[in-house]
Amino acid sequence: MIKISIPTPDITITERKQIPKENEPVIKDIYGFIDFHLIPRDKGGIFLFFNKNDELLFVGKARKLRQRIKKHFEDTVSPIKMHRNEVYRIDICLVEDPMEREIYETYIINELKSKYNVDKVFY
């Protein structure tokens, strides 16, 4: 038997408003998120979208995390396009190996019963 555990998030960003300080540029929010700069551009991994009640909404994987996560908020074909306003927290786990990303994504979708993932569901 293979033992898999859900990785601890390396980065967590939550929906929040900017409180501009003196001479600080205003950051345009994307569905309430202003901290996309904390997500590495060139790292791969998995991401988990949660709502305010800590319910898992969606799990995804990416070779380039920041670009992929932002695309979910801008894209017209994203599985969460009708539910973007529900997303309150994004957890990011850095996982460079593509096979490990695939395994973690499938495991988390089924273990935590992700609400809007329709592929890879075995429950």
Buried (B, 14 or more C-beta within 10 A) or exposed (E): EEEEEBBEBBBEBBBEEEEEEEEEEEBEBBEBBBBBEEBBEEBBBBBBBBBEEEBBBBBBBBEBBBEBBBBBBEEEEBBBEEBBEBBBBBBBBBBEEEEBBBBBBBBBBBBBEBBBBEEBEEE
